[in-house]
């Protein structure tokens, strides 16, 4: 995993953003959360995470988007599990405990490849097996609401090599199907009703409190539906910027 600070000015709080598959920091680097440092995480070919960067913050707010919801659940859930089990036992362990604030999931679920709660497996495998420059272009177009939104996105589109994206899809499936699913309670879930990447009905089922979803829902979980697409500037303007202006 790659972790990049967009803002690193020793603010007392950090906005920790987990982006989606195929992403880098480019589409998100112009957002300015008030009174916060800002880090973007991406590239889930592995889930290695340097937790030392979290030390010293009074509050860590988390936003996950798309596949980043699953990645954040895994990474932060493991840190919490290690703390709880006593695996972290050195003298600095206290400072490493996560002072989590808001945990906001946008257009993603903790079940990335799932017939009813994520991307249906046939679609996921079709994306992986048929990945070309042309198919990626179509995928990115489907993320956006209309042609105008797509044109704007093309100006900030990540430029990672196609082979990396293929490796990332393969690694995500392997980690999801064979790894431990760590509990991580999201406080807010945001669902775009026009999402053409992760069906909105699947997202709603993923955030319905039942046996499978319970480990990923905070006690006071709220769900918000917005009429927009999987990728939308207004979503990130709200949750990477405006959300923190008066917070």
RODRENFI-505079 format. One record per atom (N, C-alpha, C): x, z negated, y; atom name; chain; residue in three letters. Coordinates in steps of 0.05 Angstrom, whole numbers, plus 5000, padded with zeros to 4 digits. Layout:
<rs>
R     xx     zz     yy   name   chain   resn
R      X      Z      Y     CA       A    ALA
...
</rs>
This chain:
<rs>
R     xx     zz     yy   name   chain   resn
R   5017   5000   4976      N       A    UNK
R   5000   5000   5000     CA       A    UNK
R   5018   5000   5025      C       A    UNK
R   5009   5014   5045      N       A    UNK
R   5023   5015   5070     CA       A    UNK
R   5007   4998   5090      C       A    UNK
R   5022   4981   5105      N       A    UNK
R   5010   4964   5125     CA       A    UNK
R   5024   4971   5152      C       A    UNK
R   5008   4978   5172      N       A    UNK
R   5019   4986   5198     CA       A    UNK
R   5005   4971   5220      C       A    UNK
R   5021   4957   5236      N       A    UNK
R   5011   4945   5260     CA       A    UNK
R   5005   4966   5281      C       A    UNK
R   4981   4966   5292      N       A    UNK
R   4974   4983   5315     CA       A    UNK
R   4978   4966   5341      C       A    UNK
R   4971   4941   5339      N       A    UNK
R   4976   4922   5360     CA       A    UNK
R   4990   4898   5348      C       A    UNK
R   5013   4891   5359      N       A    UNK
R   5028   4868   5350     CA       A    UNK
R   5040   4853   5374      C       A    UNK
R   5024   4836   5386      N       A    UNK
R   5031   4822   5410     CA       A    UNK
R   5029   4792   5408      C       A    UNK
R   5030   4782   5384      N       A    UNK
R   5028   4753   5378     CA       A    UNK
R   5003   4741   5389      C       A    UNK
R   4981   4756   5387      N       A    UNK
R   4954   4744   5392     CA       A    UNK
R   4948   4723   5370      C       A    UNK
R   4931   4704   5376      N       A    UNK
R   4925   4683   5356     CA       A    UNK
R   4908   4693   5333      C       A    UNK
R   4896   4716   5336      N       A    UNK
R   4880   4727   5314     CA       A    UNK
R   4888   4755   5307      C       A    UNK
R   4882   4763   5283      N       A    UNK
R   4889   4789   5272     CA       A    UNK
R   4864   4803   5262      C       A    UNK
R   4861   4829   5269      N       A    UNK
R   4841   4846   5257     CA       A    UNK
R   4855   4862   5235      C       A    UNK
R   4847   4857   5211      N       A    UNK
R   4860   4869   5187     CA       A    UNK
R   4840   4890   5177      C       A    UNK
R   4848   4916   5179      N       A    UNK
R   4830   4938   5172     CA       A    UNK
R   4840   4953   5148      C       A    UNK
R   4823   4955   5127      N       A    UNK
R   4830   4970   5103     CA       A    UNK
R   4815   4997   5105      C       A    UNK
R   4830   5018   5108      N       A    UNK
R   4818   5045   5111     CA       A    UNK
R   4811   5057   5084      C       A    UNK
R   4801   5081   5083      N       A    UNK
R   4792   5093   5059     CA       A    UNK
R   4812   5110   5045      C       A    UNK
R   4804   5122   5023      N       A    UNK
R   4821   5140   5007     CA       A    UNK
R   4832   5163   5025      C       A    UNK
R   4857   5169   5021      N       A    UNK
R   4869   5191   5035     CA       A    UNK
R   4876   5186   5064      C       A    UNK
R   4871   5162   5074      N       A    UNK
R   4874   5156   5102     CA       A    UNK
R   4903   5149   5109      C       A    UNK
R   4908   5150   5135      N       A    UNK
R   4931   5136   5147     CA       A    UNK
R   4921   5123   5173      C       A    UNK
R   4939   5116   5190      N       A    UNK
R   4930   5102   5214     CA       A    UNK
R   4919   5120   5236      C       A    UNK
R   4924   5146   5233      N       A    UNK
R   4918   5165   5255     CA       A    UNK
R   4890   5163   5266      C       A    UNK
R   4868   5163   5250      N       A    UNK
R   4841   5163   5261     CA       A    UNK
R   4834   5137   5275      C       A    UNK
R   4850   5116   5272      N       A    UNK
R   4842   5089   5281     CA       A    UNK
R   4860   5077   5302      C       A    UNK
R   4882   5091   5309      N       A    UNK
R   4902   5078   5325     CA       A    UNK
R   4895   5076   5354      C       A    UNK
R   4873   5088   5363      N       A    UNK
R   4865   5086   5391     CA       A    UNK
R   4845   5064   5396      C       A    UNK
R   4836   5051   5375      N       A    UNK
R   4817   5029   5379     CA       A    UNK
R   4832   5004   5387      C       A    UNK
R   4821   4988   5406      N       A    UNK
R   4834   4966   5418     CA       A    UNK
R   4817   4940   5416      C       A    UNK
R   4818   4926   5393      N       A    UNK
R   4803   4901   5392     CA       A    UNK
R   4814   4881   5411      C       A    UNK
R   4796   4868   5426      N       A    UNK
R   4804   4849   5447     CA       A    UNK
R   4818   4824   5436      C       A    UNK
R   4839   4816   5449      N       A    UNK
R   4852   4791   5442     CA       A    UNK
R   4859   4789   5413      C       A    UNK
R   4867   4811   5401      N       A    UNK
R   4874   4811   5373     CA       A    UNK
R   4898   4829   5368      C       A    UNK
R   4915   4821   5349      N       A    UNK
R   4933   4840   5336     CA       A    UNK
R   4916   4857   5318      C       A    UNK
R   4926   4881   5310      N       A    UNK
R   4910   4900   5295     CA       A    UNK
R   4928   4913   5275      C       A    UNK
R   4921   4911   5249      N       A    UNK
R   4936   4923   5228     CA       A    UNK
R   4918   4941   5212      C       A    UNK
R   4928   4965   5205      N       A    UNK
R   4914   4984   5187     CA       A    UNK
R   4928   4985   5161      C       A    UNK
R   4913   4983   5139      N       A    UNK
R   4923   4985   5112     CA       A    UNK
R   4912   5010   5098      C       A    UNK
R   4929   5024   5084      N       A    UNK
R   4920   5048   5070     CA       A    UNK
R   4940   5055   5048      C       A    UNK
R   4933   5076   5033      N       A    UNK
R   4949   5086   5010     CA       A    UNK
R   4948   5066   4987      C       A    UNK
R   4928   5070   4970      N       A    UNK
R   4923   5051   4949     CA       A    UNK
R   4934   5061   4922      C       A    UNK
R   4956   5075   4923      N       A    UNK
R   4970   5082   4898     CA       A    UNK
R   4981   5057   4884      C       A    UNK
R   4985   5037   4900      N       A    UNK
R   4989   5010   4889     CA       A    UNK
R   4977   4990   4909      C       A    UNK
R   4972   4966   4899      N       A    UNK
R   4959   4946   4916     CA       A    UNK
R   4979   4924   4925      C       A    UNK
R   5004   4931   4926      N       A    UNK
R   5024   4911   4936     CA       A    UNK
R   5018   4906   4965      C       A    UNK
R   5019   4880   4973      N       A    UNK
R   5011   4872   5000     CA       A    UNK
R   5030   4850   5009      C       A    UNK
R   5042   4853   5032      N       A    UNK
R   5059   4833   5043     CA       A    UNK
R   5042   4812   5058      C       A    UNK
R   5036   4790   5045      N       A    UNK
R   5019   4770   5057     CA       A    UNK
R   5033   4754   5078      C       A    UNK
R   5060   4756   5080      N       A    UNK
R   5074   4741   5100     CA       A    UNK
R   5066   4749   5128      C       A    UNK
R   5057   4774   5131      N       A    UNK
R   5049   4783   5158     CA       A    UNK
R   5025   4767   5169      C       A    UNK
R   5011   4754   5151      N       A    UNK
R   4987   4739   5159     CA       A    UNK
R   4994   4711   5169      C       A    UNK
R   5018   4702   5164      N       A    UNK
R   5026   4675   5172     CA       A    UNK
R   5026   4672   5202      C       A    UNK
R   5017   4649   5212      N       A    UNK
R   5018   4643   5240     CA       A    UNK
R   4992   4650   5255      C       A    UNK
R   4974   4665   5243      N       A    UNK
R   4949   4672   5256     CA       A    UNK
R   4929   4649   5253      C       A    UNK
R   4915   4643   5274      N       A    UNK
R   4894   4623   5273     CA       A    UNK
R   4868   4634   5259      C       A    UNK
R   4865   4660   5261      N       A    UNK
R   4841   4673   5249     CA       A    UNK
R   4849   4701   5240      C       A    UNK
R   4840   4709   5216      N       A    UNK
R   4843   4736   5206     CA       A    UNK
R   4815   4747   5201      C       A    UNK
R   4807   4767   5217      N       A    UNK
R   4782   4781   5213     CA       A    UNK
R   4787   4806   5196      C       A    UNK
R   4769   4812   5178      N       A    UNK
R   4774   4834   5159     CA       A    UNK
R   4751   4855   5162      C       A    UNK
R   4759   4880   5164      N       A    UNK
R   4741   4902   5163     CA       A    UNK
R   4750   4921   5141      C       A    UNK
R   4733   4928   5123      N       A    UNK
R   4739   4948   5103     CA       A    UNK
R   4720   4972   5106      C       A    UNK
R   4731   4996   5102      N       A    UNK
R   4715   5020   5104     CA       A    UNK
R   4719   5037   5079      C       A    UNK
R   4697   5046   5067      N       A    UNK
R   4698   5064   5044     CA       A    UNK
R   4713   5051   5021      C       A    UNK
R   4733   5064   5011      N       A    UNK
R   4749   5053   4989     CA       A    UNK
R   4764   5028   4997      C       A    UNK
R   4767   5024   5023      N       A    UNK
R   4780   5000   5033     CA       A    UNK
R   4765   4974   5028      C       A    UNK
R   4739   4977   5023      N       A    UNK
R   4723   4953   5016     CA       A    UNK
R   4733   4942   4990      C       A    UNK
R   4736   4960   4970      N       A    UNK
R   4746   4951   4944     CA       A    UNK
R   4775   4941   4946      C       A    UNK
R   4792   4956   4961      N       A    UNK
R   4820   4948   4963     CA       A    UNK
R   4823   4920   4976      C       A    UNK
R   4807   4916   4998      N       A    UNK
R   4809   4889   5011     CA       A    UNK
R   4799   4867   4992      C       A    UNK
R   4778   4873   4977      N       A    UNK
R   4768   4853   4958     CA       A    UNK
R   4790   4845   4938      C       A    UNK
R   4804   4865   4928      N       A    UNK
R   4824   4860   4908     CA       A    UNK
R   4848   4845   4920      C       A    UNK
R   4858   4855   4943      N       A    UNK
R   4882   4844   4955     CA       A    UNK
R   4878   4815   4965      C       A    UNK
R   4857   4812   4981      N       A    UNK
R   4852   4786   4993     CA       A    UNK
R   4840   4766   4972      C       A    UNK
R   4824   4777   4954      N       A    UNK
R   4813   4760   4933     CA       A    UNK
R   4835   4749   4916      C       A    UNK
R   4855   4764   4910      N       A    UNK
R   4878   4754   4894     CA       A    UNK
R   4893   4733   4909      C       A    UNK
R   4898   4737   4935      N       A    UNK
R   4912   4716   4951     CA       A    UNK
R   4896   4690   4950      C       A    UNK
R   4870   4691   4953      N       A    UNK
R   4853   4667   4952     CA       A    UNK
R   4854   4655   4924      C       A    UNK
R   4853   4671   4904      N       A    UNK
R   4853   4661   4876     CA       A    UNK
R   4880   4647   4870      C       A    UNK
R   4902   4659   4880      N       A    UNK
R   4928   4647   4876     CA       A    UNK
R   4930   4620   4890      C       A    UNK
R   4919   4618   4914      N       A    UNK
R   4919   4593   4929     CA       A    UNK
R   4903   4572   4913      C       A    UNK
R   4880   4580   4904      N       A    UNK
R   4862   4561   4891     CA       A    UNK
R   4874   4551   4864      C       A    UNK
R   4887   4569   4850      N       A    UNK
R   4899   4561   4824     CA       A    UNK
R   4925   4546   4826      C       A    UNK
R   4936   4546   4851      N       A    UNK
R   4961   4531   4855     CA       A    UNK
R   4986   4548   4849      C       A    UNK
R   4982   4575   4846      N       A    UNK
R   5005   4592   4841     CA       A    UNK
R   5024   4592   4865      C       A    UNK
R   5012   4590   4889      N       A    UNK
R   5028   4588   4913     CA       A    UNK
R   5033   4558   4918      C       A    UNK
R   5057   4549   4912      N       A    UNK
R   5062   4520   4913     CA       A    UNK
R   5086   4512   4930      C       A    UNK
R   5099   4532   4943      N       A    UNK
R   5122   4524   4959     CA       A    UNK
R   5114   4511   4985      C       A    UNK
R   5133   4502   5000      N       A    UNK
R   5128   4485   5023     CA       A    UNK
R   5114   4499   5045      C       A    UNK
R   5114   4526   5045      N       A    UNK
R   5100   4541   5066     CA       A    UNK
R   5072   4549   5057      C       A    UNK
R   5063   4539   5034      N       A    UNK
R   5037   4548   5024     CA       A    UNK
R   5014   4543   5043      C       A    UNK
R   5016   4521   5057      N       A    UNK
R   4994   4514   5076     CA       A    UNK
R   4990   4536   5097      C       A    UNK
R   5013   4546   5107      N       A    UNK
R   5010   4566   5128     CA       A    UNK
R   5001   4593   5117      C       A    UNK
R   5003   4596   5090      N       A    UNK
R   4995   4622   5079     CA       A    UNK
R   4965   4622   5072      C       A    UNK
R   4952   4600   5072      N       A    UNK
R   4924   4600   5066     CA       A    UNK
R   4909   4616   5087      C       A    UNK
R   4891   4632   5078      N       A    UNK
R   4878   4652   5096     CA       A    UNK
R   4857   4639   5114      C       A    UNK
R   4861   4639   5140      N       A    UNK
R   4841   4629   5159     CA       A    UNK
R   4821   4652   5165      C       A    UNK
R   4805   4659   5145      N       A    UNK
R   4788   4682   5148     CA       A    UNK
R   4765   4677   5167      C       A    UNK
R   4759   4698   5183      N       A    UNK
R   4736   4697   5201     CA       A    UNK
R   4715   4716   5190      C       A    UNK
R   4707   4736   5205      N       A    UNK
R   4687   4755   5196     CA       A    UNK
R   4699   4773   5175      C       A    UNK
R   4682   4781   5156      N       A    UNK
R   4690   4800   5135     CA       A    UNK
R   4669   4821   5133      C       A    UNK
R   4675   4845   5144      N       A    UNK
R   4655   4866   5148     CA       A    UNK
R   4661   4890   5131      C       A    UNK
R   4643   4897   5114      N       A    UNK
R   4645   4920   5096     CA       A    UNK
R   4629   4943   5108      C       A    UNK
R   4642   4966   5111      N       A    UNK
R   4629   4990   5123     CA       A    UNK
R   4629   5013   5102      C       A    UNK
R   4606   5022   5094      N       A    UNK
R   4603   5046   5077     CA       A    UNK
R   4622   5045   5053      C       A    UNK
R   4622   5022   5040      N       A    UNK
R   4638   5019   5016     CA       A    UNK
R   4627   4996   5000      C       A    UNK
R   4636   4994   4975      N       A    UNK
R   4627   4972   4957     CA       A    UNK
R   4651   4962   4941      C       A    UNK
R   4648   4938   4929      N       A    UNK
R   4669   4928   4911     CA       A    UNK
R   4669   4943   4884      C       A    UNK
R   4651   4963   4881      N       A    UNK
R   4648   4978   4855     CA       A    UNK
R   4653   5007   4861      C       A    UNK
R   4678   5015   4865      N       A    UNK
R   4684   5042   4876     CA       A    UNK
R   4675   5065   4858      C       A    UNK
R   4676   5061   4832      N       A    UNK
R   4668   5082   4813     CA       A    UNK
R   4646   5070   4795      C       A    UNK
R   4621   5075   4802      N       A    UNK
R   4599   5062   4789     CA       A    UNK
R   4574   5079   4793      C       A    UNK
R   4560   5084   4771      N       A    UNK
R   4536   5102   4772     CA       A    UNK
R   4515   5092   4792      C       A    UNK
R   4512   5066   4795      N       A    UNK
R   4491   5054   4811     CA       A    UNK
R   4500   5039   4836      C       A    UNK
R   4526   5032   4837      N       A    UNK
R   4535   5015   4859     CA       A    UNK
R   4560   5026   4874      C       A    UNK
R   4567   5050   4868      N       A    UNK
R   4590   5062   4882     CA       A    UNK
R   4588   5093   4880      C       A    UNK
R   4611   5106   4877      N       A    UNK
R   4611   5134   4873     CA       A    UNK
R   4606   5140   4843      C       A    UNK
R   4586   5156   4836      N       A    UNK
R   4581   5162   4808     CA       A    UNK
R   4606   5173   4795      C       A    UNK
R   4613   5165   4770      N       A    UNK
R   4638   5173   4757     CA       A    UNK
R   4641   5204   4756      C       A    UNK
R   4620   5218   4751      N       A    UNK
R   4622   5247   4748     CA       A    UNK
R   4631   5260   4775      C       A    UNK
R   4621   5249   4797      N       A    UNK
R   4629   5259   4823     CA       A    UNK
R   4658   5251   4829      C       A    UNK
R   4665   5227   4823      N       A    UNK
R   4693   5218   4827     CA       A    UNK
R   4712   5235   4811      C       A    UNK
R   4706   5240   4786      N       A    UNK
R   4724   5256   4769     CA       A    UNK
R   4725   5285   4779      C       A    UNK
R   4702   5295   4788      N       A    UNK
R   4701   5322   4798     CA       A    UNK
R   4719   5325   4823      C       A    UNK
R   4719   5305   4840      N       A    UNK
R   4736   5305   4864     CA       A    UNK
R   4766   5305   4855      C       A    UNK
R   4773   5288   4836      N       A    UNK
R   4800   5286   4827     CA       A    UNK
R   4809   5312   4813      C       A    UNK
R   4793   5322   4795      N       A    UNK
R   4801   5345   4778     CA       A    UNK
R   4801   5371   4794      C       A    UNK
R   4784   5372   4815      N       A    UNK
R   4783   5397   4830     CA       A    UNK
R   4796   5396   4857      C       A    UNK
R   4814   5376   4861      N       A    UNK
R   4825   5372   4888     CA       A    UNK
R   4844   5394   4896      C       A    UNK
R   4836   5408   4918      N       A    UNK
R   4853   5429   4930     CA       A    UNK
R   4850   5426   4960      C       A    UNK
R   4866   5441   4975      N       A    UNK
R   4863   5440   5004     CA       A    UNK
R   4835   5447   5012      C       A    UNK
R   4823   5467   4999      N       A    UNK
R   4796   5476   5006     CA       A    UNK
R   4775   5454   4999      C       A    UNK
R   4778   5442   4976      N       A    UNK
R   4758   5421   4968     CA       A    UNK
R   4761   5396   4986      C       A    UNK
R   4786   5390   4994      N       A    UNK
R   4790   5367   5012     CA       A    UNK
R   4777   5373   5039      C       A    UNK
R   4779   5397   5048      N       A    UNK
R   4766   5405   5074     CA       A    UNK
R   4736   5401   5072      C       A    UNK
R   4724   5409   5049      N       A    UNK
R   4695   5405   5045     CA       A    UNK
R   4688   5375   5044      C       A    UNK
R   4705   5360   5031      N       A    UNK
R   4700   5331   5029     CA       A    UNK
R   4700   5318   5057      C       A    UNK
R   4720   5325   5073      N       A    UNK
R   4721   5314   5100     CA       A    UNK
R   4697   5323   5117      C       A    UNK
R   4688   5347   5112      N       A    UNK
R   4664   5356   5127     CA       A    UNK
R   4640   5340   5119      C       A    UNK
R   4637   5333   5094      N       A    UNK
R   4615   5317   5084     CA       A    UNK
R   4616   5289   5095      C       A    UNK
R   4639   5279   5102      N       A    UNK
R   4641   5252   5113     CA       A    UNK
R   4628   5251   5141      C       A    UNK
R   4626   5273   5155      N       A    UNK
R   4617   5273   5183     CA       A    UNK
R   4588   5282   5185      C       A    UNK
R   4575   5274   5207      N       A    UNK
R   4547   5279   5210     CA       A    UNK
R   4540   5308   5216      C       A    UNK
R   4558   5321   5232      N       A    UNK
R   4552   5349   5240     CA       A    UNK
R   4578   5362   5247      C       A    UNK
R   4576   5388   5256      N       A    UNK
R   4599   5404   5262     CA       A    UNK
R   4615   5392   5285      C       A    UNK
R   4601   5381   5305      N       A    UNK
R   4615   5370   5328     CA       A    UNK
R   4632   5346   5320      C       A    UNK
R   4620   5329   5303      N       A    UNK
R   4635   5305   5294     CA       A    UNK
R   4658   5313   5277      C       A    UNK
R   4655   5334   5261      N       A    UNK
R   4677   5343   5244     CA       A    UNK
R   4699   5355   5261      C       A    UNK
R   4693   5370   5281      N       A    UNK
R   4714   5380   5299     CA       A    UNK
R   4730   5358   5312      C       A    UNK
R   4716   5337   5320      N       A    UNK
R   4730   5314   5332     CA       A    UNK
R   4748   5300   5311      C       A    UNK
R   4738   5298   5287      N       A    UNK
R   4754   5285   5266     CA       A    UNK
R   4779   5302   5259      C       A    UNK
R   4776   5328   5260      N       A    UNK
R   4799   5345   5253     CA       A    UNK
R   4823   5340   5272      C       A    UNK
R   4817   5330   5296      N       A    UNK
R   4838   5325   5316     CA       A    UNK
R   4854   5300   5308      C       A    UNK
R   4843   5283   5291      N       A    UNK
R   4857   5259   5282     CA       A    UNK
R   4859   5256   5252      C       A    UNK
R   4855   5278   5238      N       A    UNK
R   4855   5278   5209     CA       A    UNK
R   4883   5270   5198      C       A    UNK
R   4884   5251   5179      N       A    UNK
R   4909   5245   5166     CA       A    UNK
R   4921   5270   5153      C       A    UNK
R   4948   5271   5151      N       A    UNK
R   4962   5294   5141     CA       A    UNK
R   4979   5286   5117      C       A    UNK
R   4968   5271   5099      N       A    UNK
R   4983   5263   5075     CA       A    UNK
R   4983   5285   5055      C       A    UNK
R   5005   5288   5039      N       A    UNK
R   5006   5309   5019     CA       A    UNK
R   4984   5307   4998      C       A    UNK
R   4975   5330   4989      N       A    UNK
R   4953   5331   4970     CA       A    UNK
R   4960   5316   4944      C       A    UNK
R   4985   5318   4936      N       A    UNK
R   4993   5304   4911     CA       A    UNK
R   4990   5274   4914      C       A    UNK
R   4996   5263   4938      N       A    UNK
R   4992   5235   4942     CA       A    UNK
R   4963   5227   4939      C       A    UNK
R   4945   5244   4949      N       A    UNK
R   4916   5237   4947     CA       A    UNK
R   4907   5238   4918      C       A    UNK
R   4918   5257   4903      N       A    UNK
R   4911   5258   4875     CA       A    UNK
R   4921   5233   4860      C       A    UNK
R   4945   5226   4866      N       A    UNK
R   4957   5201   4854     CA       A    UNK
R   4941   5177   4862      C       A    UNK
R   4931   5176   4886      N       A    UNK
R   4916   5153   4896     CA       A    UNK
R   4889   5151   4881      C       A    UNK
R   4875   5173   4877      N       A    UNK
R   4850   5172   4862     CA       A    UNK
R   4855   5162   4833      C       A    UNK
R   4876   5172   4821      N       A    UNK
R   4883   5164   4794     CA       A    UNK
R   4889   5134   4792      C       A    UNK
R   4905   5125   4812      N       A    UNK
R   4913   5096   4812     CA       A    UNK
R   4889   5078   4817      C       A    UNK
R   4871   5086   4835      N       A    UNK
R   4847   5070   4841     CA       A    UNK
R   4830   5067   4816      C       A    UNK
R   4826   5089   4801      N       A    UNK
R   4810   5087   4777     CA       A    UNK
R   4823   5068   4756      C       A    UNK
R   4850   5071   4753      N       A    UNK
R   4864   5054   4734     CA       A    UNK
R   4862   5025   4741      C       A    UNK
R   4866   5019   4767      N       A    UNK
R   4865   4991   4776     CA       A    UNK
R   4836   4980   4773      C       A    UNK
R   4816   4996   4779      N       A    UNK
R   4789   4987   4778     CA       A    UNK
R   4780   4982   4749      C       A    UNK
R   4787   5000   4731      N       A    UNK
R   4777   4998   4704     CA       A    UNK
R   4793   4979   4686      C       A    UNK
R   4818   4973   4693      N       A    UNK
R   4834   4956   4676     CA       A    UNK
R   4843   4930   4689      C       A    UNK
R   4840   4928   4716      N       A    UNK
R   4850   4904   4730     CA       A    UNK
R   4829   4882   4732      C       A    UNK
R   4837   4859   4742      N       A    UNK
R   4820   4837   4747     CA       A    UNK
R   4803   4841   4773      C       A    UNK
R   4778   4836   4771      N       A    UNK
R   4761   4838   4795     CA       A    UNK
R   4760   4811   4809      C       A    UNK
R   4774   4808   4831      N       A    UNK
R   4776   4782   4844     CA       A    UNK
R   4751   4778   4863      C       A    UNK
R   4739   4755   4862      N       A    UNK
R   4717   4749   4881     CA       A    UNK
R   4726   4750   4910      C       A    UNK
R   4710   4760   4927      N       A    UNK
R   4715   4760   4955     CA       A    UNK
R   4689   4763   4970      C       A    UNK
R   4680   4743   4984      N       A    UNK
R   4654   4742   4996     CA       A    UNK
R   4652   4756   5023      C       A    UNK
R   4641   4779   5024      N       A    UNK
R   4637   4794   5049     CA       A    UNK
R   4614   4782   5065      C       A    UNK
R   4617   4778   5091      N       A    UNK
R   4597   4765   5107     CA       A    UNK
R   4577   4786   5118      C       A    UNK
R   4585   4811   5121      N       A    UNK
R   4568   4832   5132     CA       A    UNK
R   4573   4858   5118      C       A    UNK
R   4552   4872   5111      N       A    UNK
R   4555   4899   5100     CA       A    UNK
R   4540   4918   5118      C       A    UNK
R   4553   4940   5124      N       A    UNK
R   4542   4961   5142     CA       A    UNK
R   4539   4986   5125      C       A    UNK
R   4515   4997   5124      N       A    UNK
R   4509   5021   5108     CA       A    UNK
R   4499   5043   5126      C       A    UNK
R   4512   5066   5124      N       A    UNK
R   4502   5090   5138     CA       A    UNK
R   4481   5103   5121      C       A    UNK
R   4457   5107   5132      N       A    UNK
R   4435   5118   5117     CA       A    UNK
R   4440   5148   5110      C       A    UNK
R   4458   5161   5125      N       A    UNK
R   4464   5189   5120     CA       A    UNK
R   4491   5193   5106      C       A    UNK
R   4500   5172   5091      N       A    UNK
R   4525   5174   5077     CA       A    UNK
R   4523   5194   5054      C       A    UNK
R   4541   5214   5055      N       A    UNK
R   4542   5234   5033     CA       A    UNK
R   4566   5231   5016      C       A    UNK
R   4580   5209   5018      N       A    UNK
R   4603   5204   5001     CA       A    UNK
R   4596   5182   4981      C       A    UNK
R   4587   5159   4991      N       A    UNK
R   4578   5138   4973     CA       A    UNK
R   4548   5135   4979      C       A    UNK
R   4530   5143   4961      N       A    UNK
R   4502   5143   4966     CA       A    UNK
R   4492   5116   4978      C       A    UNK
R   4476   5118   4999      N       A    UNK
R   4467   5093   5012     CA       A    UNK
R   4451   5075   4993      C       A    UNK
R   4435   5087   4975      N       A    UNK
R   4420   5072   4956     CA       A    UNK
R   4438   5056   4937      C       A    UNK
R   4461   5068   4930      N       A    UNK
R   4480   5054   4913     CA       A    UNK
R   4493   5031   4928      C       A    UNK
R   4498   5036   4954      N       A    UNK
R   4509   5014   4970     CA       A    UNK
R   4490   4991   4972      C       A    UNK
R   4464   4997   4976      N       A    UNK
R   4445   4975   4978     CA       A    UNK
R   4443   4959   4952      C       A    UNK
R   4445   4973   4930      N       A    UNK
R   4444   4959   4904     CA       A    UNK
R   4469   4941   4901      C       A    UNK
R   4492   4952   4910      N       A    UNK
R   4517   4936   4908     CA       A    UNK
R   4516   4911   4924      C       A    UNK
R   4500   4911   4946      N       A    UNK
R   4499   4887   4963     CA       A    UNK
R   4473   4871   4959      C       A    UNK
R   4459   4877   4937      N       A    UNK
R   4436   4861   4929     CA       A    UNK
R   4446   4838   4912      C       A    UNK
R   4438   4814   4919      N       A    UNK
R   4449   4791   4905     CA       A    UNK
R   4439   4789   4876      C       A    UNK
R   4457   4794   4857      N       A    UNK
R   4451   4791   4829     CA       A    UNK
R   4477   4782   4815      C       A    UNK
R   4477   4782   4789      N       A    UNK
R   4500   4772   4774     CA       A    UNK
R   4526   4787   4781      C       A    UNK
R   4525   4813   4783      N       A    UNK
R   4549   4829   4788     CA       A    UNK
R   4558   4827   4817      C       A    UNK
R   4539   4826   4835      N       A    UNK
R   4546   4826   4864     CA       A    UNK
R   4553   4799   4875      C       A    UNK
R   4543   4778   4863      N       A    UNK
R   4546   4751   4873     CA       A    UNK
R   4574   4744   4882      C       A    UNK
R   4595   4751   4866      N       A    UNK
R   4622   4743   4874     CA       A    UNK
R   4632   4756   4900      C       A    UNK
R   4618   4777   4909      N       A    UNK
R   4627   4791   4933     CA       A    UNK
R   4609   4787   4957      C       A    UNK
R   4591   4768   4955      N       A    UNK
R   4573   4762   4977     CA       A    UNK
R   4577   4734   4988      C       A    UNK
R   4582   4732   5014      N       A    UNK
R   4583   4706   5027     CA       A    UNK
R   4556   4693   5025      C       A    UNK
R   4555   4667   5028      N       A    UNK
R   4529   4653   5026     CA       A    UNK
R   4510   4663   5047      C       A    UNK
R   4520   4668   5071      N       A    UNK
R   4503   4677   5093     CA       A    UNK
R   4507   4707   5098      C       A    UNK
R   4507   4723   5077      N       A    UNK
R   4512   4752   5079     CA       A    UNK
R   4489   4766   5094      C       A    UNK
R   4496   4785   5111      N       A    UNK
R   4476   4801   5125     CA       A    UNK
R   4481   4831   5119      C       A    UNK
R   4460   4846   5118      N       A    UNK
R   4462   4875   5113     CA       A    UNK
R   4450   4890   5137      C       A    UNK
R   4465   4910   5147      N       A    UNK
R   4456   4926   5169     CA       A    UNK
R   4456   4955   5161      C       A    UNK
R   4434   4969   5167      N       A    UNK
R   4433   4998   5162     CA       A    UNK
R   4433   5013   5189      C       A    UNK
R   4450   5034   5190      N       A    UNK
R   4453   5050   5214     CA       A    UNK
R   4449   5080   5207      C       A    UNK
R   4435   5094   5224      N       A    UNK
R   4430   5122   5219     CA       A    UNK
R   4454   5138   5228      C       A    UNK
R   4473   5142   5210      N       A    UNK
R   4497   5157   5216     CA       A    UNK
R   4509   5166   5190      C       A    UNK
R   4534   5176   5191      N       A    UNK
R   4548   5188   5168     CA       A    UNK
R   4569   5169   5158      C       A    UNK
R   4582   5177   5136      N       A    UNK
R   4603   5160   5124     CA       A    UNK
R   4625   5154   5144      C       A    UNK
R   4634   5175   5158      N       A    UNK
R   4654   5171   5179     CA       A    UNK
R   4641   5177   5205      C       A    UNK
R   4641   5158   5224      N       A    UNK
R   4629   5162   5250     CA       A    UNK
R   4644   5146   5271      C       A    UNK
R   4651   5159   5293      N       A    UNK
R   4666   5146   5314     CA       A    UNK
R   4651   5121   5323      C       A    UNK
R   4625   5122   5326      N       A    UNK
R   4610   5100   5336     CA       A    UNK
R   4612   5075   5318      C       A    UNK
R   4615   5079   5292      N       A    UNK
R   4619   5057   5274     CA       A    UNK
R   4645   5042   5280      C       A    UNK
R   4666   5058   5283      N       A    UNK
R   4692   5045   5287     CA       A    UNK
R   4695   5034   5315      C       A    UNK
R   4682   5048   5334      N       A    UNK
R   4681   5037   5361     CA       A    UNK
R   4668   5010   5362      C       A    UNK
R   4647   5007   5346      N       A    UNK
R   4633   4981   5344     CA       A    UNK
R   4649   4960   5330      C       A    UNK
R   4659   4967   5306      N       A    UNK
R   4670   4946   5288     CA       A    UNK
R   4700   4943   5290      C       A    UNK
R   4713   4962   5303      N       A    UNK
R   4742   4958   5308     CA       A    UNK
R   4748   4951   5337      C       A    UNK
R   4727   4951   5353      N       A    UNK
R   4732   4946   5382     CA       A    UNK
R   4710   4928   5394      C       A    UNK
R   4686   4938   5397      N       A    UNK
R   4665   4923   5412     CA       A    UNK
R   4658   4897   5399      C       A    UNK
R   4660   4896   5373      N       A    UNK
R   4653   4871   5358     CA       A    UNK
R   4670   4847   5367      C       A    UNK
R   4694   4853   5378      N       A    UNK
R   4713   4832   5384     CA       A    UNK
R   4715   4827   5414      C       A    UNK
R   4700   4842   5430      N       A    UNK
R   4703   4839   5459     CA       A    UNK
R   4694   4812   5469      C       A    UNK
R   4671   4803   5459      N       A    UNK
R   4660   4778   5468     CA       A    UNK
R   4660   4757   5446      C       A    UNK
R   4676   4762   5426      N       A    UNK
R   4677   4743   5403     CA       A    UNK
R   4696   4720   5408      C       A    UNK
</rs>
